[in-house]
Amino acid sequence: MARTGRDDSQLHDGLHYPVGHLIGVLRDGDDAEQAAQDLYSAGYIDIEVLEGPAARQELESEERAVNPLTRAWERLSIYLSDDTDDRQAALDALSHGHAIVMVYASGGAQEEQAEGILRAHGAREVRYFGRWSVTDLSR
């Protein structure tokens, strides 16, 4: 399931590199939903959740209908476009029932706060996508 705090169909049309996003892999959809709720409570509004095998199946389906899940995956694919291993790892995580949370954080304190919230819910493989580089925040 993809979830977003607003209609981002025009803001994230695949033509722009979405600067300032954190991506974390969480154990399951429940952890991801709790993390998303805490992120919303902390004031973040650009949050997307992909969860489980059903999300992977829908992403790989022949139907390419434009829906929030497809847009979320297209954004993630843009992030991971330079490393097919990372893209496959994200698909594998979904296949194994894990969830992926993407959140916009404008850097600095917001980035640290969002990372802290994701980590509090067990996020692993956390990455921050800056203007010029991708930073692996996994410890």
N, C-alpha and C positions, 0 to 999 in steps of 0.2 A: 504494500500500500504506500502510495506517495502522499505526502501531506505538505501543504505549503501555506504560509500565512497570508498570501495575497495572490492575485492573478499576475503571474510572471511570464505570461505567454509572449509579451512584447519585450520585456526587459532581458530575458535570457533566450534569445532566438537562435543561439548557436553562432552568431556573428561576433560576439564580444567575449573576450576572455574574462570570466567572472572573478575578478580580483577580490581577495579578502575572505575566502571561504575556508572553513575547517571541515574536514571529512574524517569521521571516525567509524570504526567497525565495532558494533556492540554484540553481545551474546545472543540476544533475541529481540523480537518486536516489543515485548513488555519493557525491557530495559530502554529500548530506543524511544518508546512512547513516554516513559517517565523522564528521560533526558530532554525530549522535546518540550514537555510540559514545564520543566524547570527552566529551560532556555526561554520559553515564552514568558514565564513569570519574571525572569530577569530582564525582559524588555527586547529580546531578539524577535524579529518578525519573519526573517527569511530563513525558514527551516524546512528541510525536506527529509522524509523518512522512506527508505526502501527496505522491505523486510521479506525474508524467506524465499523458499522455492517458487511460490506462486508469483512473486515479483520477477524472478529470473525467467520463468516461463512466459509471462506476459511481455517481458522485454525482448525475448527471442521469437515471439510469435510472428507469423507472416503478416498479420494485420499491423500496420504501422499507423493506426489511428492516433491522432494527436490527443493525448490525455496527460494529466499531471505526471503519471509514472513514466511515460515515454520522455517527456521533457526533462524530468529529473535524471533519467539515465543518459540522455544526450548531453546534459551538462557534465555529468560524471565522466562520460567518455571523452569530452573535451579536456577535462582535467588530466586524464590518464592517457591522452593520445600519444605521448612520446614513449610510453612504456607498456607494451602489450601484456607483459607479465602482470603489471599492476591491475590492468583492466580484467584479465582472467582471474586474478586473485579476488577481485571484487565480486565477480560472477560466482566464483566458488564459495565465497563467504555466504552469499544468498542461498546457494544450493544446500549448504549445510545448516540452514535455518537461522543464520545470523542476520543482523540488520545493519544498514548503513545510514548514518545521520550526516546531513550537510547543513551547515549554518554559516551565515554571513557574519563576520566580525571585522570591524574596520581597522583592526590592528591594535598594537599596544595593549592597553588594559582590557579592551573588549576581547581580544584574541585570548589572553591569559584566562579571563573569566569563563569564556566559552569552553576552552580546553579543560579547565577545572571541572565544569559541570559534566562534560562528556566523560572525563576520567572518573568522576564520582559514581557514574553509572556503569563503570567497567569498560569504557572504550579502549580499544587497542588500535594499532596501526593508524594513529592520528596524524594527519598531514594538514599543513597550512599552505594555501596557494596565494602567494604574494604577487606583486606586479612583475617581478623579474625572476622569481625562483619559487620552487616548491620545497618546503621544509618538512622533513620527516620528524615529527615530534614523538615518535614511539620511543619508549624507554626500555 
